[in-house]
Amino acid sequence: MQFQDILNWLSSLSIQYGYFGIFGVSLLGAASVFFPVPDSAIIFALAGSGLFNPLLITVAATIGGTVGEFSGYLLGFSGRKTIKKRYGKTSTSSTNSLRNMAP
């Protein structure tokens, strides 16, 4: 599957489902940690196309991005607890180096 195929699929998904599709594309773009999704390019293209109200695109994309980022945060937070429970500790070297950088 080529990058252009993914871009076309996400664009058609957004157009087919309207603002809910824009929400879904933004959620997918913000929640994907390992695979980058070009959600911003799709949202800008849809805003410039005149098919949707730019204000409602902004609202749908903002809510989708917020939910996606929050789900990524919860995944990392729960993963940290799981690692701590399984192995009995977390990486202290990175934690200590971050504490040393604080004012």
MOPAC internal coordinates of N, CA, C and O (Angstrom, degrees):
PM7 1SCF
backbone

  N    0.0000 0     0.00 0     0.00 0    0    0    0
  C    1.4467 1     0.00 0     0.00 0    1    0    0
  C    1.5323 1   108.16 1     0.00 0    2    1    0
  O    1.2310 1   120.50 1   -52.90 1    3    2    1
  N    1.2991 1   116.64 1   127.10 1    3    2    1
  C    1.4501 1   123.37 1  -178.53 1    5    3    2
  C    1.5305 1   110.78 1   -85.18 1    6    5    3
  O    1.2310 1   121.16 1   -19.50 1    7    6    5
  N    1.3265 1   115.39 1   160.50 1    7    6    5
  C    1.4523 1   121.27 1   177.28 1    9    7    6
  C    1.5215 1   111.07 1   -59.79 1   10    9    7
  O    1.2310 1   120.28 1   140.01 1   11   10    9
  N    1.3149 1   117.06 1   -39.99 1   11   10    9
  C    1.4652 1   121.33 1  -179.91 1   13   11   10
  C    1.5232 1   110.81 1   -64.50 1   14   13   11
  O    1.2310 1   119.81 1   145.87 1   15   14   13
  N    1.3299 1   117.97 1   -34.13 1   15   14   13
  C    1.4689 1   121.10 1   176.85 1   17   15   14
  C    1.5213 1   111.05 1   -64.48 1   18   17   15
  O    1.2310 1   120.73 1   138.38 1   19   18   17
  N    1.3217 1   116.21 1   -41.62 1   19   18   17
  C    1.4661 1   120.31 1   178.57 1   21   19   18
  C    1.5214 1   110.11 1   -64.84 1   22   21   19
  O    1.2310 1   120.52 1   136.21 1   23   22   21
  N    1.3134 1   116.61 1   -43.79 1   23   22   21
  C    1.4622 1   121.37 1   179.16 1   25   23   22
  C    1.5252 1   110.95 1   -61.56 1   26   25   23
  O    1.2310 1   120.07 1   136.44 1   27   26   25
  N    1.3292 1   117.46 1   -43.56 1   27   26   25
  C    1.4618 1   121.21 1   178.19 1   29   27   26
  C    1.5244 1   111.41 1   -65.23 1   30   29   27
  O    1.2310 1   120.13 1   140.34 1   31   30   29
  N    1.3238 1   117.36 1   -39.66 1   31   30   29
  C    1.4575 1   120.91 1   179.93 1   33   31   30
  C    1.5300 1   110.90 1   -65.21 1   34   33   31
  O    1.2310 1   120.41 1   135.84 1   35   34   33
  N    1.3233 1   116.81 1   -44.16 1   35   34   33
  C    1.4635 1   119.85 1   179.72 1   37   35   34
  C    1.5240 1   111.53 1   -66.94 1   38   37   35
  O    1.2310 1   120.22 1   143.23 1   39   38   37
  N    1.3224 1   117.19 1   -36.77 1   39   38   37
  C    1.4671 1   120.47 1   177.51 1   41   39   38
  C    1.5279 1   110.97 1   -65.76 1   42   41   39
  O    1.2310 1   120.49 1   135.50 1   43   42   41
  N    1.3179 1   116.67 1   -44.50 1   43   42   41
  C    1.4660 1   119.11 1   179.18 1   45   43   42
  C    1.5189 1   111.50 1   -67.01 1   46   45   43
  O    1.2310 1   120.23 1   146.49 1   47   46   45
  N    1.3277 1   117.16 1   -33.51 1   47   46   45
  C    1.4659 1   121.00 1   175.94 1   49   47   46
  C    1.5164 1   110.66 1   -63.17 1   50   49   47
  O    1.2310 1   120.57 1   137.12 1   51   50   49
  N    1.3227 1   116.52 1   -42.88 1   51   50   49
  C    1.4591 1   120.68 1   179.70 1   53   51   50
  C    1.5180 1   111.60 1   -65.95 1   54   53   51
  O    1.2310 1   120.32 1   137.87 1   55   54   53
  N    1.3229 1   116.99 1   -42.13 1   55   54   53
  C    1.4585 1   120.17 1  -179.20 1   57   55   54
  C    1.5236 1   110.86 1   -69.72 1   58   57   55
  O    1.2310 1   120.17 1   140.71 1   59   58   57
  N    1.3190 1   117.28 1   -39.29 1   59   58   57
  C    1.4617 1   121.21 1  -177.97 1   61   59   58
  C    1.5316 1   111.94 1   -67.21 1   62   61   59
  O    1.2310 1   119.93 1   137.82 1   63   62   61
  N    1.3330 1   117.73 1   -42.18 1   63   62   61
  C    1.4576 1   120.80 1  -175.94 1   65   63   62
  C    1.5258 1   113.72 1  -100.51 1   66   65   63
  O    1.2310 1   119.94 1  -177.33 1   67   66   65
  N    1.3039 1   117.72 1     2.67 1   67   66   65
  C    1.4535 1   121.33 1   174.59 1   69   67   66
  C    1.5226 1   112.37 1    68.09 1   70   69   67
  O    1.2310 1   121.28 1    43.60 1   71   70   69
  N    1.3217 1   115.16 1  -136.40 1   71   70   69
  C    1.4619 1   120.03 1  -176.32 1   73   71   70
  C    1.5293 1   111.90 1   -67.26 1   74   73   71
  O    1.2310 1   120.31 1   149.35 1   75   74   73
  N    1.3217 1   117.01 1   -30.65 1   75   74   73
  C    1.4689 1   119.66 1   175.80 1   77   75   74
  C    1.5275 1   110.40 1   -67.21 1   78   77   75
  O    1.2310 1   120.19 1   145.33 1   79   78   77
  N    1.3163 1   117.25 1   -34.67 1   79   78   77
  C    1.4636 1   120.91 1   175.36 1   81   79   78
  C    1.5211 1   111.62 1   -67.82 1   82   81   79
  O    1.2310 1   120.47 1   141.97 1   83   82   81
  N    1.3320 1   116.71 1   -38.03 1   83   82   81
  C    1.4676 1   120.55 1   175.48 1   85   83   82
  C    1.5211 1   110.05 1   -64.21 1   86   85   83
  O    1.2310 1   120.72 1   138.31 1   87   86   85
  N    1.3220 1   116.23 1   -41.69 1   87   86   85
  C    1.4629 1   121.04 1   175.51 1   89   87   86
  C    1.5314 1   110.08 1   -58.88 1   90   89   87
  O    1.2310 1   120.15 1   134.48 1   91   90   89
  N    1.3257 1   117.31 1   -45.52 1   91   90   89
  C    1.4637 1   121.72 1  -178.54 1   93   91   90
  C    1.5270 1   113.01 1   -65.67 1   94   93   91
  O    1.2310 1   120.45 1   139.67 1   95   94   93
  N    1.3297 1   116.75 1   -40.33 1   95   94   93
  C    1.4595 1   119.99 1   178.80 1   97   95   94
  C    1.5215 1   110.04 1   -65.99 1   98   97   95
  O    1.2310 1   120.56 1   138.61 1   99   98   97
  N    1.3269 1   116.53 1   -41.39 1   99   98   97
  C    1.4644 1   120.62 1   179.01 1  101   99   98
  C    1.5257 1   110.76 1   -67.17 1  102  101   99
  O    1.2310 1   120.23 1   140.33 1  103  102  101
  N    1.3233 1   117.17 1   -39.67 1  103  102  101
  C    1.4601 1   121.44 1   177.30 1  105  103  102
  C    1.5226 1   110.57 1   -63.11 1  106  105  103
  O    1.2310 1   120.55 1   135.23 1  107  106  105
  N    1.3167 1   116.55 1   -44.77 1  107  106  105
  C    1.4619 1   121.21 1   179.25 1  109  107  106
  C    1.5252 1   111.37 1   -64.10 1  110  109  107
  O    1.2310 1   120.53 1   140.59 1  111  110  109
  N    1.3193 1   116.59 1   -39.41 1  111  110  109
  C    1.4572 1   120.56 1   179.45 1  113  111  110
  C    1.5157 1   112.92 1   -67.34 1  114  113  111
  O    1.2310 1   120.35 1   143.65 1  115  114  113
  N    1.3209 1   116.93 1   -36.35 1  115  114  113
  C    1.4642 1   120.43 1  -179.19 1  117  115  114
  C    1.5258 1   111.95 1   -82.37 1  118  117  115
  O    1.2310 1   119.81 1   150.28 1  119  118  117
  N    1.3137 1   117.98 1   -29.72 1  119  118  117
  C    1.4600 1   120.59 1  -176.14 1  121  119  118
  C    1.5200 1   113.12 1   -85.63 1  122  121  119
  O    1.2310 1   120.09 1   158.77 1  123  122  121
  N    1.3238 1   117.43 1   -21.23 1  123  122  121
  C    1.4596 1   118.66 1  -178.34 1  125  123  122
  C    1.5186 1   109.94 1   -76.76 1  126  125  123
  O    1.2310 1   121.01 1   -58.29 1  127  126  125
  N    1.3163 1   115.67 1   121.71 1  127  126  125
  C    1.4514 1   121.52 1  -176.91 1  129  127  126
  C    1.5225 1   110.18 1   -95.52 1  130  129  127
  O    1.2310 1   120.06 1   136.85 1  131  130  129
  N    1.3002 1   117.49 1   -43.15 1  131  130  129
  C    1.4552 1   121.78 1  -172.98 1  133  131  130
  C    1.5253 1   113.53 1   -94.00 1  134  133  131
  O    1.2310 1   119.96 1   157.19 1  135  134  133
  N    1.3131 1   117.67 1   -22.81 1  135  134  133
  C    1.4631 1   121.00 1  -176.27 1  137  135  134
  C    1.5269 1   108.56 1  -121.37 1  138  137  135
  O    1.2310 1   119.25 1   -68.45 1  139  138  137
  N    1.3205 1   119.04 1   111.55 1  139  138  137
  C    1.4625 1   120.23 1  -177.85 1  141  139  138
  C    1.5236 1   111.97 1   -70.68 1  142  141  139
  O    1.2310 1   120.94 1   -45.34 1  143  142  141
  N    1.2996 1   115.81 1   134.66 1  143  142  141
  C    1.4563 1   122.69 1   179.19 1  145  143  142
  C    1.5269 1   107.61 1  -115.38 1  146  145  143
  O    1.2310 1   119.46 1   -51.20 1  147  146  145
  N    1.3223 1   118.64 1   128.80 1  147  146  145
  C    1.4689 1   121.30 1  -176.97 1  149  147  146
  C    1.5290 1   112.67 1   -79.97 1  150  149  147
  O    1.2310 1   120.78 1  -119.74 1  151  150  149
  N    1.3254 1   116.12 1    60.26 1  151  150  149
  C    1.4580 1   119.80 1  -176.29 1  153  151  150
  C    1.5221 1   112.85 1   -68.30 1  154  153  151
  O    1.2310 1   119.91 1   144.14 1  155  154  153
  N    1.3051 1   117.77 1   -35.86 1  155  154  153
  C    1.4667 1   120.37 1  -179.42 1  157  155  154
  C    1.5178 1   111.69 1   -64.10 1  158  157  155
  O    1.2310 1   120.26 1   138.66 1  159  158  157
  N    1.3203 1   117.11 1   -41.34 1  159  158  157
  C    1.4631 1   120.41 1   179.52 1  161  159  158
  C    1.5252 1   111.23 1   -63.81 1  162  161  159
  O    1.2310 1   120.60 1   140.62 1  163  162  161
  N    1.3067 1   116.47 1   -39.38 1  163  162  161
  C    1.4623 1   120.30 1   179.49 1  165  163  162
  C    1.5149 1   110.78 1   -68.32 1  166  165  163
  O    1.2310 1   120.32 1   137.87 1  167  166  165
  N    1.3138 1   116.99 1   -42.13 1  167  166  165
  C    1.4660 1   120.80 1  -178.93 1  169  167  166
  C    1.5253 1   110.37 1   -66.26 1  170  169  167
  O    1.2310 1   119.94 1   137.56 1  171  170  169
  N    1.3396 1   117.72 1   -42.44 1  171  170  169
  C    1.4591 1   120.17 1   177.24 1  173  171  170
  C    1.5258 1   111.50 1   -63.41 1  174  173  171
  O    1.2310 1   120.44 1   139.66 1  175  174  173
  N    1.3263 1   116.77 1   -40.34 1  175  174  173
  C    1.4640 1   120.29 1   179.22 1  177  175  174
  C    1.5275 1   110.91 1   -64.81 1  178  177  175
  O    1.2310 1   120.25 1   139.93 1  179  178  177
  N    1.3262 1   117.13 1   -40.07 1  179  178  177
  C    1.4624 1   119.87 1   179.22 1  181  179  178
  C    1.5191 1   111.66 1   -70.35 1  182  181  179
  O    1.2310 1   120.34 1   145.66 1  183  182  181
  N    1.3238 1   116.96 1   -34.34 1  183  182  181
  C    1.4639 1   119.66 1   178.09 1  185  183  182
  C    1.5261 1   110.67 1   -67.16 1  186  185  183
  O    1.2310 1   120.36 1   144.33 1  187  186  185
  N    1.3120 1   116.92 1   -35.67 1  187  186  185
  C    1.4600 1   120.67 1   179.62 1  189  187  186
  C    1.5107 1   114.10 1   -81.34 1  190  189  187
  O    1.2310 1   120.09 1   166.54 1  191  190  189
  N    1.3184 1   117.44 1   -13.46 1  191  190  189
  C    1.4610 1   120.05 1  -176.39 1  193  191  190
  C    1.5257 1   113.52 1   -76.13 1  194  193  191
  O    1.2310 1   120.09 1   157.24 1  195  194  193
  N    1.3077 1   117.43 1   -22.76 1  195  194  193
  C    1.4534 1   120.55 1  -178.73 1  197  195  194
  C    1.5172 1   114.16 1    84.60 1  198  197  195
  O    1.2310 1   119.81 1  -176.96 1  199  198  197
  N    1.3254 1   117.96 1     3.04 1  199  198  197
  C    1.4637 1   120.81 1   179.28 1  201  199  198
  C    1.5341 1   112.31 1   -76.72 1  202  201  199
  O    1.2310 1   120.77 1   151.61 1  203  202  201
  N    1.3287 1   116.13 1   -28.39 1  203  202  201
  C    1.4563 1   120.87 1  -175.03 1  205  203  202
  C    1.5252 1   110.07 1  -127.38 1  206  205  203
  O    1.2310 1   121.14 1   -20.61 1  207  206  205
  N    1.3160 1   115.42 1   159.39 1  207  206  205
  C    1.4540 1   122.23 1   175.00 1  209  207  206
  C    1.5324 1   108.30 1   -73.24 1  210  209  207
  O    1.2310 1   119.64 1   -57.21 1  211  210  209
  N    1.3330 1   118.29 1   122.79 1  211  210  209
  C    1.4691 1   120.13 1  -177.44 1  213  211  210
  C    1.5304 1   113.84 1   -59.91 1  214  213  211
  O    1.2310 1   119.98 1   147.06 1  215  214  213
  N    1.3226 1   117.65 1   -32.94 1  215  214  213
  C    1.4589 1   120.05 1   178.56 1  217  215  214
  C    1.5314 1   110.84 1   -66.59 1  218  217  215
  O    1.2310 1   120.14 1   137.27 1  219  218  217
  N    1.3250 1   117.33 1   -42.73 1  219  218  217
  C    1.4693 1   120.33 1   179.18 1  221  219  218
  C    1.5256 1   111.41 1   -71.21 1  222  221  219
  O    1.2310 1   120.25 1   149.73 1  223  222  221
  N    1.3403 1   117.13 1   -30.27 1  223  222  221
  C    1.4705 1   120.00 1   173.48 1  225  223  222
  C    1.5194 1   109.35 1   -62.98 1  226  225  223
  O    1.2310 1   121.00 1   136.67 1  227  226  225
  N    1.3374 1   115.69 1   -43.33 1  227  226  225
  C    1.4636 1   120.10 1   179.25 1  229  227  226
  C    1.5140 1   111.64 1   -61.49 1  230  229  227
  O    1.2310 1   120.31 1   136.68 1  231  230  229
  N    1.3158 1   117.02 1   -43.32 1  231  230  229
  C    1.4724 1   120.72 1   179.82 1  233  231  230
  C    1.5268 1   110.72 1   -64.78 1  234  233  231
  O    1.2310 1   120.22 1   132.61 1  235  234  233
  N    1.3275 1   117.18 1   -47.39 1  235  234  233
  C    1.4685 1   120.44 1  -178.85 1  237  235  234
  C    1.5231 1   111.71 1   -64.44 1  238  237  235
  O    1.2310 1   120.20 1   137.93 1  239  238  237
  N    1.3298 1   117.22 1   -42.07 1  239  238  237
  C    1.4651 1   120.67 1  -179.34 1  241  239  238
  C    1.5267 1   111.54 1   -69.74 1  242  241  239
  O    1.2310 1   120.48 1   143.50 1  243  242  241
  N    1.3290 1   116.70 1   -36.50 1  243  242  241
  C    1.4650 1   120.12 1   178.91 1  245  243  242
  C    1.5203 1   111.28 1   -66.58 1  246  245  243
  O    1.2310 1   120.38 1   135.17 1  247  246  245
  N    1.3081 1   116.87 1   -44.83 1  247  246  245
  C    1.4731 1   119.97 1   178.87 1  249  247  246
  C    1.5266 1   109.92 1   -65.42 1  250  249  247
  O    1.2310 1   119.94 1   137.11 1  251  250  249
  N    1.3208 1   117.72 1   -42.89 1  251  250  249
  C    1.4657 1   120.80 1   178.11 1  253  251  250
  C    1.5147 1   112.35 1   -62.72 1  254  253  251
  O    1.2310 1   120.36 1   137.06 1  255  254  253
  N    1.3226 1   116.92 1   -42.94 1  255  254  253
  C    1.4631 1   120.57 1   178.41 1  257  255  254
  C    1.5186 1   112.55 1   -65.53 1  258  257  255
  O    1.2310 1   120.72 1   141.06 1  259  258  257
  N    1.3223 1   116.22 1   -38.94 1  259  258  257
  C    1.4610 1   120.32 1   178.94 1  261  259  258
  C    1.5212 1   111.23 1   -65.68 1  262  261  259
  O    1.2310 1   120.36 1   133.93 1  263  262  261
  N    1.3113 1   116.91 1   -46.07 1  263  262  261
  C    1.4695 1   120.64 1   178.42 1  265  263  262
  C    1.5285 1   110.21 1   -63.98 1  266  265  263
  O    1.2310 1   120.05 1   140.33 1  267  266  265
  N    1.3184 1   117.51 1   -39.67 1  267  266  265
  C    1.4631 1   120.87 1   179.17 1  269  267  266
  C    1.5166 1   112.52 1   -65.58 1  270  269  267
  O    1.2310 1   119.88 1   135.59 1  271  270  269
  N    1.3268 1   117.83 1   -44.41 1  271  270  269
  C    1.4665 1   120.85 1   178.32 1  273  271  270
  C    1.5219 1   111.15 1   -65.69 1  274  273  271
  O    1.2310 1   120.74 1   141.03 1  275  274  273
  N    1.3213 1   116.18 1   -38.97 1  275  274  273
  C    1.4627 1   119.55 1   179.38 1  277  275  274
  C    1.5193 1   111.13 1   -66.15 1  278  277  275
  O    1.2310 1   120.19 1   142.56 1  279  278  277
  N    1.3271 1   117.25 1   -37.44 1  279  278  277
  C    1.4680 1   119.23 1   177.85 1  281  279  278
  C    1.5227 1   110.66 1   -67.13 1  282  281  279
  O    1.2310 1   120.10 1   142.62 1  283  282  281
  N    1.3445 1   117.42 1   -37.38 1  283  282  281
  C    1.4644 1   120.18 1   175.36 1  285  283  282
  C    1.5177 1   111.97 1   -64.41 1  286  285  283
  O    1.2310 1   120.69 1   141.39 1  287  286  285
  N    1.3306 1   116.29 1   -38.61 1  287  286  285
  C    1.4575 1   120.41 1   177.31 1  289  287  286
  C    1.5325 1   110.65 1   -64.14 1  290  289  287
  O    1.2310 1   120.81 1   134.76 1  291  290  289
  N    1.3278 1   116.05 1   -45.24 1  291  290  289
  C    1.4717 1   119.12 1   179.66 1  293  291  290
  C    1.5184 1   111.51 1   -63.97 1  294  293  291
  O    1.2310 1   120.30 1   143.32 1  295  294  293
  N    1.3143 1   117.04 1   -36.68 1  295  294  293
  C    1.4630 1   120.55 1   177.51 1  297  295  294
  C    1.5249 1   110.32 1   -63.04 1  298  297  295
  O    1.2310 1   119.92 1   135.01 1  299  298  297
  N    1.3150 1   117.75 1   -44.99 1  299  298  297
  C    1.4593 1   121.04 1   178.21 1  301  299  298
  C    1.5124 1   112.61 1   -67.28 1  302  301  299
  O    1.2310 1   120.70 1   140.87 1  303  302  301
  N    1.3221 1   116.26 1   -39.13 1  303  302  301
  C    1.4587 1   120.50 1  -179.94 1  305  303  302
  C    1.5209 1   111.25 1   -66.30 1  306  305  303
  O    1.2310 1   120.45 1   135.35 1  307  306  305
  N    1.3325 1   116.75 1   -44.65 1  307  306  305
  C    1.4655 1   119.41 1   179.26 1  309  307  306
  C    1.5228 1   110.86 1   -70.55 1  310  309  307
  O    1.2310 1   120.25 1   147.62 1  311  310  309
  N    1.3376 1   117.13 1   -32.38 1  311  310  309
  C    1.4619 1   120.02 1   176.38 1  313  311  310
  C    1.5142 1   111.68 1   -64.55 1  314  313  311
  O    1.2310 1   120.82 1   143.46 1  315  314  313
  N    1.3163 1   116.04 1   -36.54 1  315  314  313
  C    1.4657 1   120.16 1   177.43 1  317  315  314
  C    1.5269 1   110.31 1   -64.18 1  318  317  315
  O    1.2310 1   120.59 1   137.13 1  319  318  317
  N    1.3312 1   116.48 1   -42.87 1  319  318  317
  C    1.4646 1   119.88 1   178.27 1  321  319  318
  C    1.5246 1   110.91 1   -64.69 1  322  321  319
  O    1.2310 1   120.36 1   141.24 1  323  322  321
  N    1.3190 1   116.93 1   -38.76 1  323  322  321
  C    1.4594 1   120.96 1  -179.84 1  325  323  322
  C    1.5277 1   110.52 1   -65.63 1  326  325  323
  O    1.2310 1   120.19 1   136.23 1  327  326  325
  N    1.3150 1   117.24 1   -43.77 1  327  326  325
  C    1.4666 1   120.73 1   178.80 1  329  327  326
  C    1.5204 1   110.37 1   -64.70 1  330  329  327
  O    1.2310 1   120.77 1   139.07 1  331  330  329
  N    1.3232 1   116.13 1   -40.93 1  331  330  329
  C    1.4575 1   119.38 1   179.53 1  333  331  330
  C    1.5318 1   110.86 1   -64.65 1  334  333  331
  O    1.2310 1   120.92 1   140.71 1  335  334  333
  N    1.3235 1   115.85 1   -39.29 1  335  334  333
  C    1.4636 1   119.71 1   179.61 1  337  335  334
  C    1.5266 1   111.04 1   -69.12 1  338  337  335
  O    1.2310 1   120.37 1   139.26 1  339  338  337
  N    1.3200 1   116.89 1   -40.74 1  339  338  337
  C    1.4571 1   121.05 1  -176.48 1  341  339  338
  C    1.5291 1   112.37 1   -74.09 1  342  341  339
  O    1.2310 1   120.44 1   136.04 1  343  342  341
  N    1.3208 1   116.77 1   -43.96 1  343  342  341
  C    1.4550 1   119.93 1  -174.27 1  345  343  342
  C    1.5276 1   113.31 1  -104.97 1  346  345  343
  O    1.2310 1   119.78 1   172.30 1  347  346  345
  N    1.3073 1   118.02 1    -7.70 1  347  346  345
  C    1.4529 1   121.98 1   175.33 1  349  347  346
  C    1.5068 1   115.32 1    82.86 1  350  349  347
  O    1.2310 1   119.75 1   178.23 1  351  350  349
  N    1.3117 1   118.09 1    -1.77 1  351  350  349
  C    1.4513 1   119.86 1   178.08 1  353  351  350
  C    1.5234 1   109.32 1  -159.54 1  354  353  351
  O    1.2310 1   121.67 1   -13.66 1  355  354  353
  N    1.3237 1   114.42 1   166.34 1  355  354  353
  C    1.4504 1   120.48 1   173.78 1  357  355  354
  C    1.5208 1   108.05 1  -117.29 1  358  357  355
  O    1.2310 1   120.57 1    -6.70 1  359  358  357
  N    1.2734 1   116.52 1   173.30 1  359  358  357
  C    1.4597 1   121.08 1  -179.97 1  361  359  358
  C    1.5291 1   109.46 1   -67.89 1  362  361  359
  O    1.2310 1   120.30 1   -67.95 1  363  362  361
  N    1.3039 1   117.03 1   112.05 1  363  362  361
  C    1.4606 1   120.20 1  -177.97 1  365  363  362
  C    1.5122 1   112.02 1   -89.48 1  366  365  363
  O    1.2310 1   119.43 1   160.03 1  367  366  365
  N    1.3165 1   118.69 1   -19.97 1  367  366  365
  C    1.4660 1   119.76 1  -178.71 1  369  367  366
  C    1.5218 1   111.21 1   -66.70 1  370  369  367
  O    1.2310 1   120.13 1   137.52 1  371  370  369
  N    1.3213 1   117.36 1   -42.48 1  371  370  369
  C    1.4611 1   119.04 1   178.66 1  373  371  370
  C    1.5188 1   110.69 1   -71.40 1  374  373  371
  O    1.2310 1   119.76 1   144.85 1  375  374  373
  N    1.3192 1   118.05 1   -35.15 1  375  374  373
  C    1.4577 1   120.80 1   177.90 1  377  375  374
  C    1.5139 1   111.03 1   -65.94 1  378  377  375
  O    1.2310 1   120.07 1   137.86 1  379  378  377
  N    1.3229 1   117.48 1   -42.14 1  379  378  377
  C    1.4568 1   120.82 1   178.85 1  381  379  378
  C    1.5255 1   111.73 1   -66.81 1  382  381  379
  O    1.2310 1   120.15 1   141.05 1  383  382  381
  N    1.3085 1   117.32 1   -38.95 1  383  382  381
  C    1.4616 1   119.15 1  -179.66 1  385  383  382
  C    1.5260 1   110.43 1   -67.61 1  386  385  383
  O    1.2310 1   120.02 1   146.19 1  387  386  385
  N    1.3191 1   117.57 1   -33.81 1  387  386  385
  C    1.4663 1   119.93 1   176.64 1  389  387  386
  C    1.5211 1   110.62 1   -70.07 1  390  389  387
  O    1.2310 1   120.11 1   142.55 1  391  390  389
  N    1.3044 1   117.39 1   -37.45 1  391  390  389
  C    1.4611 1   119.75 1   178.08 1  393  391  390
  C    1.5192 1   111.18 1   -66.48 1  394  393  391
  O    1.2310 1   119.78 1   145.08 1  395  394  393
  N    1.3233 1   118.03 1   -34.92 1  395  394  393
  C    1.4588 1   121.06 1   179.20 1  397  395  394
  C    1.5225 1   111.72 1   -69.39 1  398  397  395
  O    1.2310 1   120.13 1   154.39 1  399  398  397
  N    1.3193 1   117.37 1   -25.61 1  399  398  397
  C    1.4566 1   121.15 1  -179.36 1  401  399  398
  C    1.5250 1   111.96 1   -80.08 1  402  401  399
  O    1.2310 1   119.76 1   160.17 1  403  402  401
  N    1.3127 1   118.06 1   -19.83 1  403  402  401
  C    1.4672 1   121.57 1  -177.17 1  405  403  402
  C    1.5297 1   109.71 1   -69.36 1  406  405  403
  O    1.2310 1   120.27 1   -32.32 1  407  406  405
  N    1.3232 1   117.10 1   147.68 1  407  406  405
  C    1.4773 1   119.66 1   179.82 1  409  407  406
  C    1.5076 1   113.02 1   -71.46 1  410  409  407
  O    1.2310 1   120.10 1   180.00 1  411  410  409

